[in-house]
Amino acid sequence: MTATGVTTRNGRRLDADMVVSARGPRPNTGFISTLGPDALTKDGFVRVQPTLQLKGHPNIFAGGDAIDWQEQKQEGKAGKHAGVIAANVLAYVEGKPLQEYKGSIEMIAVTNGRNGGQGYIDVLWGIRLGNWLTRMLKSKTLIIPMARAKMGL
């Protein structure tokens, strides 16, 4: 197999066995169809079990916007998926019980420039975030410092 990869804007080469483009309105999952007719839904989402294993393929795990899970497709969910997948890969290799992904709270914050926006958190009766709180949480920085910290940058 020939290694492929990507080159960053700074010219740094990152080699990989496979690179899957993960942008756009539909999941880029066509290559998974080679695993059988039940690997994908008719809309192209990856069918997973609660352990985030592909149905019929216990040694393959999936997460992110491409999975067929009843929740909003948001970047914030990918970290939760990754935590369950990482723990389950280790448990699978060691022959231990796997944990199930239980989902996460639905929330959204839509910015309106640097000084405003609206948000919603689906807890209790549903909490709406007004202009001031949305500005403090997201609009000022678009959460870039938090994302950079998560990546160790």
VOMARRO-612927 format. One line per 10 residues: number of its first residue (from 1); their letters; for each residue y, x, z of N, C-alpha, C. Coordinates in steps of 0.02 Angstrom, whole numbers, plus 50000, padded with zeros to 5 digits. Layout:
# VOMARRO-612927
NUM = a = Y/X/Z/Y/X/Z/Y/X/Z ~ ...
END
This chain:
# VOMARRO-612927
1 = mtatgvttrn = 49941/50042/50000/50000/50000/50000/50062/50044/50000 ~ 50106/50031/49957/50169/50067/49954/50218/50037/50004 ~ 50248/50082/50044/50296/50058/50093/50360/50036/50058 ~ 50390/49985/50084/50454/49961/50059/50503/49965/50117 ~ 50561/49939/50109/50607/49940/50164/50676/49916/50144 ~ 50724/49932/50185/50793/49913/50172/50837/49973/50187 ~ 50896/49973/50158/50945/50024/50172/51006/49990/50202 ~ 51029/50015/50259/51086/49986/50293/51151/50003/50256 ~ 51205/49970/50275/51270/49985/50245/51291/50057/50256 ~ 51267/50087/50310/51283/50157/50325/51236/50206/50289
11 = grrldadmvv = 51190/50180/50248/51146/50223/50210/51082/50243/50245 ~ 51069/50215/50304/51008/50232/50340/50950/50192/50311 ~ 50896/50226/50296/50836/50194/50267/50789/50172/50323 ~ 50768/50108/50322/50720/50081/50370/50658/50061/50331 ~ 50605/50099/50339/50543/50085/50303/50503/50031/50337 ~ 50466/49993/50297/50424/49938/50323/50368/49926/50274 ~ 50314/49895/50297/50259/49876/50253/50278/49815/50212 ~ 50319/49770/50241/50340/49710/50205/50408/49689/50231 ~ 50451/49666/50186/50516/49640/50204/50520/49569/50178 ~ 50535/49522/50221/50541/49452/50201/50613/49431/50211
21 = sargprpntg = 50645/49411/50157/50714/49387/50162/50715/49323/50203 ~ 50758/49320/50253/50760/49264/50299/50827/49230/50299 ~ 50851/49213/50241/50915/49178/50236/50909/49124/50183 ~ 50950/49075/50189/50949/49021/50140/50926/48956/50172 ~ 50929/48902/50134/50915/48836/50162/50841/48820/50171 ~ 50796/48857/50138/50725/48844/50144/50689/48906/50168 ~ 50634/48898/50204/50598/48957/50228/50566/48995/50170 ~ 50568/49060/50173/50538/49103/50122/50466/49118/50143 ~ 50422/49069/50135/50355/49074/50161/50300/49070/50108 ~ 50319/49075/50045/50270/49068/49991/50211/49115/49998
31 = fistlgpdal = 50223/49176/50022/50168/49225/50029/50115/49202/50079 ~ 50134/49158/50125/50086/49134/50176/50037/49084/50146 ~ 50055/49054/50090/50010/49006/50058/49944/49038/50038 ~ 49942/49104/50032/49879/49139/50015/49828/49134/50072 ~ 49849/49112/50131/49803/49105/50187/49764/49039/50185 ~ 49781/48997/50138/49745/48933/50131/49792/48875/50126 ~ 49766/48818/50105/49808/48759/50093/49838/48729/50157 ~ 49810/48744/50214/49835/48715/50277/49883/48761/50314 ~ 49900/48819/50285/49944/48866/50319/50016/48842/50321 ~ 50037/48803/50270/50106/48780/50265/50109/48704/50260
41 = tkdgfvrvqp = 50165/48676/50283/50177/48605/50272/50200/48596/50200 ~ 50207/48534/50178/50230/48521/50109/50301/48547/50098 ~ 50340/48555/50152/50408/48581/50148/50412/48657/50154 ~ 50354/48690/50162/50352/48762/50165/50358/48793/50234 ~ 50354/48752/50287/50356/48778/50355/50286/48800/50377 ~ 50283/48852/50418/50220/48880/50441/50191/48836/50496 ~ 50130/48815/50487/50096/48774/50538/50071/48819/50594 ~ 50096/48805/50654/50076/48846/50712/50049/48801/50767 ~ 50009/48832/50809/49984/48800/50869/50036/48811/50924 ~ 50028/48779/50982/50076/48790/51036/50080/48863/51059
51 = tlqlkghpni = 50029/48903/51045/50030/48974/51062/50067/49015/51009 ~ 50094/48981/50958/50128/49011/50901/50082/49052/50856 ~ 50017/49037/50860/49968/49065/50814/49963/49018/50754 ~ 49952/49047/50694/49941/49006/50636/49876/48968/50644 ~ 49877/48905/50625/49816/48865/50629/49763/48895/50584 ~ 49705/48907/50612/49650/48936/50574/49652/49012/50568 ~ 49704/49043/50596/49711/49116/50593/49735/49142/50661 ~ 49690/49147/50710/49710/49163/50778/49741/49232/50787 ~ 49733/49276/50739/49762/49343/50746/49829/49350/50710 ~ 49858/49294/50688/49924/49294/50655/49970/49247/50695
61 = faggdaidwq = 50029/49273/50712/50078/49235/50750/50141/49227/50708 ~ 50179/49173/50720/50241/49162/50683/50293/49131/50729 ~ 50356/49143/50713/50411/49115/50752/50473/49110/50708 ~ 50527/49086/50737/50590/49080/50701/50595/49016/50663 ~ 50644/49014/50618/50659/48953/50580/50603/48932/50534 ~ 50556/48976/50519/50504/48960/50471/50447/48919/50500 ~ 50444/48911/50565/50386/48875/50594/50398/48800/50595 ~ 50343/48764/50591/50343/48691/50593/50341/48670/50667 ~ 50399/48668/50698/50405/48649/50768/50462/48600/50773 ~ 50454/48549/50813/50504/48497/50819/50561/48519/50864
71 = eqkqegkagk = 50605/48559/50837/50666/48580/50870/50715/48602/50817 ~ 50778/48607/50835/50829/48629/50788/50815/48701/50767 ~ 50831/48716/50706/50823/48784/50679/50886/48823/50696 ~ 50883/48865/50748/50941/48902/50771/50919/48973/50791 ~ 50964/49020/50781/50950/49090/50798/50929/49097/50871 ~ 50959/49059/50914/50944/49064/50985/50872/49049/51003 ~ 50838/49012/50961/50768/48995/50974/50722/49055/50960 ~ 50742/49098/50913/50699/49154/50892/50683/49200/50951 ~ 50730/49211/50995/50717/49254/51053/50664/49224/51099 ~ 50665/49159/51107/50614/49125/51147/50546/49130/51113
81 = hagviaanvl = 50545/49121/51047/50483/49128/51010/50456/49200/51018 ~ 50500/49248/51010/50479/49319/51013/50449/49336/51081 ~ 50477/49309/51135/50449/49322/51201/50378/49296/51209 ~ 50367/49235/51184/50300/49206/51187/50252/49244/51142 ~ 50275/49261/51081/50232/49297/51034/50213/49366/51062 ~ 50262/49403/51087/50247/49470/51114/50196/49467/51171 ~ 50206/49420/51217/50158/49412/51272/50089/49391/51246 ~ 50088/49347/51196/50025/49323/51170/49988/49375/51128 ~ 50023/49417/51093/49990/49471/51055/49953/49517/51105 ~ 49988/49536/51158/49956/49578/51209/49897/49543/51241
91 = ayvegkplqe = 49906/49480/51259/49851/49442/51290/49792/49435/51242 ~ 49806/49422/51178/49754/49415/51128/49713/49479/51121 ~ 49747/49535/51118/49713/49600/51112/49670/49614/51174 ~ 49695/49594/51232/49659/49606/51295/49609/49551/51312 ~ 49604/49499/51270/49557/49445/51282/49576/49400/51340 ~ 49640/49397/51355/49665/49355/51410/49691/49289/51382 ~ 49702/49238/51425/49728/49174/51402/49799/49181/51375 ~ 49814/49142/51325/49880/49143/51293/49924/49089/51323 ~ 49990/49102/51323/50037/49051/51347/50061/49008/51290 ~ 50082/48948/51306/50107/48901/51256/50183/48901/51256
101 = ykgsiemiav = 50210/48895/51196/50282/48887/51188/50299/48815/51204 ~ 50345/48804/51250/50362/48737/51273/50426/48710/51240 ~ 50457/48751/51199/50521/48730/51170/50578/48753/51214 ~ 50638/48739/51193/50696/48757/51233/50750/48704/51226 ~ 50799/48707/51269/50852/48657/51270/50889/48658/51203 ~ 50903/48599/51178/50943/48593/51117/51016/48598/51135 ~ 51051/48641/51099/51123/48648/51110/51156/48673/51047 ~ 51220/48660/51042/51258/48684/50984/51331/48692/51005 ~ 51362/48742/50977/51434/48752/50986/51463/48767/50917 ~ 51507/48724/50895/51538/48732/50829/51610/48754/50840
111 = tngrnggqgy = 51627/48811/50812/51695/48837/50822/51743/48808/50771 ~ 51806/48808/50789/51859/48787/50745/51914/48839/50752 ~ 51904/48895/50719/51951/48951/50727/51939/48987/50793 ~ 51984/49031/50811/51977/49070/50872/51993/49031/50935 ~ 52025/48974/50928/52050/48940/50987/52021/48871/50999 ~ 51967/48853/50966/51941/48786/50977/51870/48776/50954 ~ 51848/48715/50962/51781/48696/50942/51754/48641/50987 ~ 51693/48621/50973/51659/48570/51013/51586/48592/51022 ~ 51555/48568/51075/51486/48586/51088/51448/48530/51122 ~ 51382/48539/51124/51339/48489/51155/51278/48524/51183
121 = idvlwgirlg = 51258/48506/51244/51197/48531/51275/51155/48470/51295 ~ 51092/48469/51272/51048/48411/51284/51012/48416/51351 ~ 51050/48412/51405/51022/48408/51472/51051/48347/51506 ~ 51015/48323/51556/51035/48262/51592/51049/48206/51542 ~ 51109/48182/51540/51128/48128/51494/51158/48155/51430 ~ 51161/48221/51423/51193/48254/51366/51263/48275/51387 ~ 51277/48338/51384/51342/48363/51405/51381/48387/51344 ~ 51440/48359/51337/51485/48380/51282/51531/48434/51307 ~ 51539/48486/51268/51585/48540/51284/51648/48529/51244 ~ 51703/48528/51277/51766/48517/51244/51794/48581/51214
131 = nwltrmlksk = 51854/48575/51190/51890/48629/51156/51894/48692/51199 ~ 51917/48685/51262/51928/48742/51305/51863/48780/51319 ~ 51811/48744/51340/51748/48777/51358/51714/48809/51297 ~ 51716/48774/51241/51687/48802/51179/51724/48865/51159 ~ 51791/48863/51166/51831/48923/51150/51810/48981/51195 ~ 51802/48968/51259/51784/49022/51306/51714/49049/51293 ~ 51668/49005/51274/51598/49026/51263/51586/49058/51195 ~ 51619/49032/51143/51601/49055/51076/51659/49072/51031 ~ 51710/49031/51028/51762/49039/50977/51798/49106/50980 ~ 51811/49131/51039/51849/49193/51045/51813/49252/51013
141 = tliipmarak = 51748/49256/51022/51710/49316/51000/51653/49300/50952 ~ 51640/49235/50940/51582/49213/50901/51517/49241/50930 ~ 51518/49257/50993/51460/49282/51031/51436/49350/51004 ~ 51478/49384/50967/51458/49448/50939/51444/49500/50993 ~ 51484/49506/51046/51467/49556/51099/51398/49543/51130 ~ 51381/49479/51140/51316/49464/51170/51260/49483/51121 ~ 51269/49468/51057/51218/49485/51007/51210/49561/51002 ~ 51265/49597/51003/51262/49670/50999/51226/49698/51061 ~ 51240/49671/51119/51207/49694/51180/51132/49682/51177 ~ 51112/49624/51151/51040/49608/51143/51005/49660/51100
151 = mgl = 51041/49685/51049/51013/49733/51003/51022/49806/51025 ~ 51055/49815/51082/51067/49882/51108/51119/49920/51070 ~ 51167/49884/51040/51220/49917/51002/51284/49922/51041
END
